[in-house]
Structure formats: C-alpha cells, structure tokens
Amino acid sequence: MPHSFGVRARTRHMFAKKFRKHGLPSLSQYFLAVKVGDYVDIFADPAIHKGMPHKHYHGRTGIVFNVTKAAIGVRVNKFVNGRIIEKRVHVRIEHIRKSKCQKEIISRVKSNEAAKKAAREGGEKVDLKRHAKRPKEGYFLAAAGGDGEITTIQPLPFSDLV
C-alpha cells in the first residue's frame, strides 16, 4: 500500500487512551482556571476530536496568549529548518493541562525570599546560589569479621608452568 501522509498519520500510540482510561474527560477539565501568561502543556485527548491540535504540538509546553469561551490560545516554539519559530495555536480546553515546569522555580523563589528575610533580621549574609552536588566524603569500610586492621595484599609472582 502507498505511504500515508494524513494529518493523523503515525499517531497510533500518541492519540490512544491509556489502559482503562477510555471515555470522555471529567467535568473538572472544563472548569480549568487558565489565565493569560500561564504555562500549559498541550496534550491531545483522542476522545474529543473538535479543537484537537496537530500531532506536532502534542506534548509541547507553551504560554497562554488568549482565552475564549471554549478554547485557549497558546504560543509554542517550533523548530523549522534550523530556526525556531513562535507559533500561535488555538486549542480547546480538553487538550490542555496546567504545566508543572515552573513549580521548582516558584518554590525556590519562595525559599530564597524567606532566607533573605531571616538573614536581614539576623544581620548576616546568605548565599542563595545553586551549587553543584559535592562528591561524597571518603570513608574506610570495616572488614566483615575482622579486627579493624588494614591488610595489604601482595600479588603472587608469575611462574611459567611449561
């Protein structure tokens, strides 16, 4: 058979529901509070065909630029011929998830602000930079059943058996 180049070509697993997760989305999905400037993940729900994004945008993270009564406008970066183009895509609310990409940054900002406030009250300086993980400290491993002495083992000299 000839090769297919349709809109949903090669989406057998991408646009398939997980095991025992079939059916329509829950009503809470329709009440998802999304504002302009929020980070969202585009994740196509195969049960809803209306407003479904193109397969290229499935799994991409973007920033909301428009909110209508049924759909969300999302700015997404797309890599085309060696350059990155910002695409503006309108997707229905069923195909959107709130992104967790900012969670670590927001928690770090909160902890930094708390540390700065405590340092200001205490009158000392605080280092808020992230540092690479240090190597583990060295230690001696106790020998099983030994008396704690370190034993040096010497190799046997080579002997030719011929």
VEXKEZA-610299 format. One record per residue: residue number from 1; x, y, z of N, C-alpha, C in turn. Coordinates in Angstrom, 1 decimal. Example, Ala and Ser with C-alpha at 12.3 -4.5 7.8 and 13.67 -1.06 7.14 Angstrom:
- 1;13.2;-5.7;7.8;12.3;-4.5;7.8;13.2;-3.3;7.8 .
- 2;12.8;-2.2;7.1;13.7;-1.1;7.1;12.9;0.0;7.9 .
//
This chain:
- 1;0.8;-1.2;0.0;0.0;0.0;0.0;0.9;1.3;0.0 .
- 2;0.4;2.3;-0.6;1.2;3.6;-0.6;1.2;4.2;0.8 .
- 3;2.3;5.0;1.0;2.5;5.6;2.3;1.5;6.7;2.5 .
- 4;1.0;6.8;3.8;0.0;7.8;4.1;0.7;9.0;4.7 .
- 5;0.2;10.2;4.3;0.7;11.5;4.8;-0.4;12.3;5.4 .
- 6;-1.4;11.7;6.0;-2.5;12.4;6.6;-2.2;13.2;7.8 .
- 7;-3.2;13.9;8.3;-3.0;14.8;9.4;-2.7;13.9;10.7 .
- 8;-3.3;12.8;10.8;-3.1;11.9;12.0;-2.2;10.7;11.6 .
- 9;-1.4;10.8;10.6;-0.5;9.7;10.3;0.5;9.5;11.4 .
- 10;0.8;8.2;11.6;1.8;7.9;12.6;1.5;8.4;14.0 .
- 11;0.2;8.3;14.4;-0.2;8.7;15.8;-0.9;7.5;16.5 .
- 12;-0.5;6.3;16.1;-1.2;5.1;16.7;-1.2;5.1;18.2 .
- 13;0.0;5.4;18.8;0.1;5.4;20.3;-0.1;6.8;20.8 .
- 14;0.2;7.8;20.1;0.1;9.2;20.6;-1.4;9.5;20.9 .
- 15;-2.3;9.2;19.9;-3.7;9.5;20.1;-4.5;8.3;20.5 .
- 16;-3.9;7.5;21.5;-4.6;6.4;22.1;-4.7;6.6;23.6 .
- 17;-5.9;6.2;24.1;-6.1;6.4;25.6;-5.3;5.3;26.3 .
- 18;-4.9;5.5;27.5;-4.2;4.5;28.3;-5.2;3.4;28.7 .
- 19;-4.7;2.3;29.1;-5.5;1.2;29.5;-6.4;1.5;30.7 .
- 20;-7.7;1.3;30.5;-8.8;1.5;31.5;-9.0;3.0;31.8 .
- 21;-8.6;3.8;30.8;-8.8;5.3;31.0;-9.6;5.8;29.8 .
- 22;-10.4;5.0;29.2;-11.2;5.4;28.0;-12.4;6.2;28.4 .
- 23;-13.0;6.9;27.4;-14.2;7.7;27.7;-13.9;9.2;27.7 .
- 24;-14.9;9.9;28.0;-14.9;11.4;27.9;-14.1;12.0;29.1 .
- 25;-13.6;13.2;29.0;-12.9;13.8;30.1;-13.8;14.2;31.2 .
- 26;-13.3;14.3;32.5;-14.2;14.7;33.6;-14.6;16.1;33.4 .
- 27;-15.7;16.5;34.1;-16.2;17.9;34.0;-15.2;18.9;34.6 .
- 28;-14.4;18.5;35.5;-13.4;19.4;36.1;-12.4;19.9;35.1 .
- 29;-12.2;19.2;34.0;-11.3;19.6;32.9;-11.9;20.9;32.3 .
- 30;-13.2;21.0;32.2;-13.8;22.1;31.5;-13.8;23.4;32.4 .
- 31;-13.6;23.2;33.7;-13.5;24.3;34.7;-12.1;24.7;35.0 .
- 32;-11.1;24.2;34.2;-9.7;24.5;34.4;-9.5;26.0;34.4 .
- 33;-8.9;26.6;35.4;-8.7;28.0;35.5;-7.4;28.4;34.8 .
- 34;-7.5;29.0;33.6;-6.3;29.3;32.9;-6.3;30.8;32.6 .
- 35;-5.2;31.5;32.9;-5.1;32.9;32.6;-4.0;33.2;31.6 .
- 36;-4.1;34.4;31.0;-3.1;34.8;30.0;-1.7;34.8;30.7 .
- 37;-0.7;34.2;30.2;0.6;34.2;30.7;0.9;32.9;31.5 .
- 38;-0.1;32.0;31.7;0.2;30.7;32.3;0.9;29.8;31.4 .
- 39;1.7;28.9;32.0;2.4;27.8;31.2;1.4;26.6;31.2 .
- 40;1.2;26.1;30.0;0.3;25.0;29.8;1.0;23.9;28.9 .
- 41;0.6;22.7;29.1;1.1;21.6;28.3;-0.1;21.2;27.3 .
- 42;0.3;21.1;26.0;-0.7;20.7;25.0;-0.7;19.2;25.0 .
- 43;-1.8;18.5;25.4;-1.8;17.1;25.4;-3.2;16.7;24.8 .
- 44;-3.1;16.2;23.6;-4.4;15.9;22.8;-5.2;14.8;23.5 .
- 45;-6.4;15.0;23.7;-7.3;14.0;24.2;-8.0;13.4;23.0 .
- 46;-7.7;12.1;22.7;-8.3;11.5;21.5;-9.8;11.3;21.5 .
- 47;-10.4;11.4;22.7;-11.9;11.2;22.8;-12.6;12.5;22.2 .
- 48;-12.0;13.6;22.2;-12.6;14.8;21.7;-11.9;15.2;20.4 .
- 49;-12.6;15.2;19.3;-12.0;15.5;18.0;-12.0;17.0;17.7 .
- 50;-12.9;17.7;18.3;-13.0;19.1;18.0;-11.9;19.9;18.7 .
- 51;-11.3;20.8;18.0;-10.2;21.6;18.6;-9.0;20.9;18.9 .
- 52;-8.8;19.7;18.3;-7.6;18.9;18.6;-6.4;19.5;17.9 .
- 53;-5.3;19.7;18.6;-4.1;20.2;18.0;-3.4;19.3;17.0 .
- 54;-2.6;19.8;16.1;-1.8;18.9;15.2;-0.9;18.1;16.0 .
- 55;-0.5;16.9;15.5;0.3;15.9;16.2;1.6;16.5;16.6 .
- 56;2.2;17.5;15.9;3.5;18.1;16.2;3.4;18.8;17.6 .
- 57;2.3;19.4;18.0;2.2;20.1;19.2;1.8;19.3;20.4 .
- 58;1.6;18.0;20.2;1.2;17.1;21.3;2.4;16.9;22.2 .
- 59;2.2;17.3;23.5;3.3;17.2;24.5;4.2;18.4;24.6 .
- 60;3.9;19.5;23.9;4.7;20.7;23.9;4.1;21.6;25.0 .
- 61;5.0;22.4;25.5;4.7;23.4;26.6;4.7;24.8;25.9 .
- 62;3.7;25.6;26.3;3.6;26.9;25.7;3.0;27.9;26.7 .
- 63;2.9;29.1;26.3;2.4;30.2;27.2;1.0;30.7;26.6 .
- 64;0.0;30.8;27.5;-1.3;31.2;27.0;-1.3;32.7;26.6 .
- 65;-1.8;33.0;25.4;-1.9;34.4;25.0;-3.3;34.8;24.8 .
- 66;-4.3;33.9;24.8;-5.7;34.3;24.5;-6.6;33.2;25.2 .
- 67;-7.7;33.7;25.8;-8.6;32.8;26.4;-10.0;33.1;25.8 .
- 68;-10.7;32.1;25.2;-12.0;32.3;24.7;-12.9;31.4;25.5 .
- 69;-14.2;31.4;25.2;-15.1;30.6;26.0;-14.9;29.1;25.9 .
- 70;-14.4;28.6;24.7;-14.2;27.2;24.5;-12.7;26.8;24.3 .
- 71;-11.9;27.7;24.0;-10.5;27.4;23.5;-9.5;28.3;24.2 .
- 72;-8.3;27.9;24.1;-7.1;28.6;24.7;-6.1;28.9;23.6 .
- 73;-5.6;30.1;23.5;-4.6;30.4;22.5;-3.2;30.2;23.2 .
- 74;-2.3;29.4;22.6;-1.1;29.1;23.2;0.1;29.4;22.2 .
- 75;1.1;30.1;22.7;2.3;30.3;22.0;3.3;29.2;22.2 .
- 76;3.7;28.5;21.1;4.6;27.4;21.2;5.7;27.6;20.2 .
- 77;6.9;27.2;20.6;8.1;27.2;19.8;8.1;26.0;18.9 .
- 78;8.4;26.2;17.6;8.5;25.1;16.6;9.8;25.2;15.9 .
- 79;10.6;24.1;15.8;11.8;24.1;15.1;11.6;23.7;13.7 .
- 80;11.9;24.7;12.8;11.7;24.5;11.3;13.0;24.9;10.6 .
- 81;13.6;23.9;9.9;14.7;24.2;9.0;15.8;24.9;9.8 .
- 82;16.2;24.5;11.0;17.3;25.1;11.7;17.0;26.4;12.4 .
- 83;15.8;26.8;12.4;15.4;28.0;13.2;14.2;27.8;14.0 .
- 84;14.0;28.5;15.1;12.8;28.3;15.9;11.8;29.4;15.7 .
- 85;10.6;29.0;15.3;9.5;30.0;15.0;8.5;29.9;16.2 .
- 86;8.0;31.0;16.6;7.0;31.0;17.6;5.6;30.9;16.9 .
- 87;4.9;29.8;17.2;3.6;29.6;16.6;2.5;29.9;17.6 .
- 88;1.4;30.4;17.1;0.3;30.7;17.9;-0.8;29.7;17.5 .
- 89;-1.2;28.8;18.5;-2.2;27.8;18.2;-3.3;27.9;19.1 .
- 90;-4.6;27.8;18.6;-5.8;27.8;19.4;-6.2;26.3;19.6 .
- 91;-6.3;25.9;20.9;-6.6;24.5;21.2;-7.8;24.6;22.2 .
- 92;-8.7;23.6;22.1;-9.8;23.5;23.0;-9.3;23.1;24.4 .
- 93;-10.1;23.5;25.4;-9.7;23.3;26.8;-9.5;21.8;27.2 .
- 94;-10.1;20.9;26.5;-10.0;19.5;26.7;-8.5;19.0;26.5 .
- 95;-7.8;19.7;25.6;-6.5;19.3;25.2;-5.4;20.0;25.9 .
- 96;-5.7;20.7;27.0;-4.8;21.5;27.8;-4.6;20.9;29.2 .
- 97;-3.4;21.0;29.7;-3.1;20.7;31.1;-2.2;21.8;31.7 .
- 98;-2.4;22.1;32.9;-1.6;23.1;33.6;-0.2;22.5;33.7 .
- 99;0.8;23.3;33.3;2.2;22.8;33.3;2.8;22.9;34.7 .
- 100;3.7;21.9;35.0;4.4;21.9;36.3;5.9;22.4;36.1 .
- 101;6.2;23.0;34.9;7.5;23.4;34.6;8.0;24.5;35.5 .
- 102;7.2;25.3;36.0;7.6;26.5;36.9;7.6;26.1;38.3 .
- 103;7.1;24.9;38.7;6.9;24.6;40.1;8.2;24.7;40.9 .
- 104;9.3;24.2;40.4;10.6;24.2;41.1;11.1;25.6;41.2 .
- 105;10.9;26.5;40.2;11.4;27.8;40.2;10.6;28.6;41.2 .
- 106;9.3;28.5;41.3;8.5;29.2;42.2;8.8;28.8;43.7 .
- 107;9.0;27.5;43.9;9.3;27.1;45.3;10.7;27.6;45.7 .
- 108;11.7;27.7;44.7;13.0;28.2;45.0;12.9;29.7;45.3 .
- 109;12.1;30.5;44.6;12.0;31.9;44.9;11.4;32.1;46.3 .
- 110;10.4;31.3;46.6;9.8;31.5;48.0;10.8;31.2;49.1 .
- 111;11.6;30.1;48.9;12.6;29.7;49.9;13.7;30.8;50.0 .
- 112;14.1;31.4;48.8;15.1;32.4;48.8;14.6;33.7;49.5 .
- 113;13.3;34.0;49.3;12.8;35.2;50.0;12.7;35.0;51.5 .
- 114;12.3;33.8;51.9;12.3;33.5;53.3;13.7;33.6;53.9 .
- 115;14.7;33.0;53.2;16.1;33.0;53.7;16.6;34.5;53.8 .
- 116;16.3;35.3;52.8;16.7;36.7;52.8;16.1;37.5;54.0 .
- 117;14.8;37.2;54.2;14.2;37.9;55.4;14.8;37.5;56.7 .
- 118;15.1;36.2;56.8;15.7;35.7;58.1;17.2;36.3;58.2 .
- 119;17.9;36.4;57.1;19.2;37.0;57.1;19.2;38.4;57.5 .
- 120;18.2;39.2;56.9;18.1;40.6;57.3;17.8;40.8;58.8 .
- 121;16.9;39.9;59.3;16.6;40.0;60.8;17.8;39.6;61.6 .
- 122;18.6;38.6;61.2;19.7;38.1;61.9;21.0;39.0;61.7 .
- 123;21.0;39.7;60.6;22.2;40.6;60.3;23.3;39.9;59.7 .
- 124;23.1;38.8;59.0;24.2;38.1;58.4;23.9;37.9;56.9 .
- 125;25.0;37.6;56.1;24.8;37.4;54.7;24.4;35.9;54.4 .
- 126;23.6;35.7;53.3;23.2;34.4;53.0;23.5;34.2;51.5 .
- 127;24.0;32.9;51.2;24.3;32.6;49.8;23.1;31.9;49.2 .
- 128;22.5;32.5;48.2;21.2;32.0;47.6;21.5;31.2;46.3 .
- 129;22.8;31.1;45.9;23.1;30.5;44.6;22.9;29.0;44.7 .
- 130;22.6;28.4;43.5;22.6;26.9;43.5;24.0;26.4;43.2 .
- 131;24.4;25.4;43.9;25.7;24.8;43.8;25.6;23.4;43.3 .
- 132;26.6;23.0;42.5;26.7;21.6;42.0;26.8;20.7;43.2 .
- 133;26.3;19.5;43.1;26.4;18.5;44.2;27.8;18.1;44.4 .
- 134;28.3;18.1;45.7;29.7;17.8;46.0;29.8;16.3;46.0 .
- 135;31.1;15.8;45.8;31.3;14.4;45.9;31.2;13.9;47.3 .
- 136;30.9;12.7;47.5;30.7;12.1;48.8;32.0;12.1;49.5 .
- 137;32.0;12.2;50.9;33.2;12.1;51.7;33.7;10.7;51.6 .
- 138;35.1;10.6;51.7;35.7;9.3;51.7;35.6;8.6;53.1 .
- 139;35.6;7.3;53.2;35.5;6.6;54.4;36.1;5.2;54.3 .
- 140;36.5;4.6;55.5;37.0;3.3;55.5;35.9;2.3;55.7 .
- 141;35.8;1.3;55.0;34.8;0.2;55.1;35.3;-0.8;56.1 .
- 142;34.6;-1.1;57.1;35.0;-2.1;58.1;35.0;-3.5;57.5 .
- 143;36.0;-4.3;57.6;36.1;-5.7;57.1;35.1;-6.5;57.9 .
- 144;34.4;-7.4;57.2;33.5;-8.3;57.8;34.3;-9.3;58.7 .
- 145;34.0;-9.3;60.0;34.6;-10.3;60.9;36.0;-10.0;61.2 .
- 146;36.6;-8.9;60.8;38.0;-8.5;61.0;38.1;-7.7;62.4 .
- 147;39.4;-7.5;62.7;39.6;-6.8;64.0;39.9;-5.3;63.7 .
- 148;39.7;-4.8;62.5;39.8;-3.4;62.2;41.1;-3.0;61.6 .
- 149;42.1;-4.0;61.5;43.4;-3.7;60.9;43.3;-3.7;59.4 .
- 150;44.1;-2.8;58.8;44.1;-2.8;57.3;45.2;-3.7;56.8 .
- 151;44.8;-4.6;55.9;45.8;-5.7;55.4;46.2;-5.3;54.0 .
- 152;47.5;-5.4;53.7;48.0;-5.2;52.4;48.2;-6.5;51.7 .
- 153;47.6;-6.7;50.5;47.7;-8.0;49.8;48.7;-7.8;48.7 .
- 154;49.7;-8.7;48.6;50.7;-8.7;47.5;50.3;-9.7;46.5 .
- 155;50.6;-9.4;45.2;50.3;-10.4;44.2;51.3;-11.5;44.2 .
- 156;51.0;-12.7;43.7;51.9;-13.8;43.6;52.8;-13.6;42.4 .
- 157;54.1;-13.9;42.5;55.0;-13.8;41.4;54.6;-14.7;40.2 .
- 158;54.8;-14.3;39.0;54.4;-15.1;37.8;55.3;-16.3;37.8 .
- 159;54.7;-17.5;37.5;55.5;-18.7;37.3;55.0;-19.4;36.0 .
- 160;55.9;-19.7;35.2;55.6;-20.4;33.9;55.5;-21.9;34.2 .
- 161;54.4;-22.5;33.9;54.2;-23.9;34.2;54.7;-24.8;33.1 .
- 162;55.3;-24.3;32.0;55.7;-25.2;30.9;57.1;-25.6;31.1 .
//
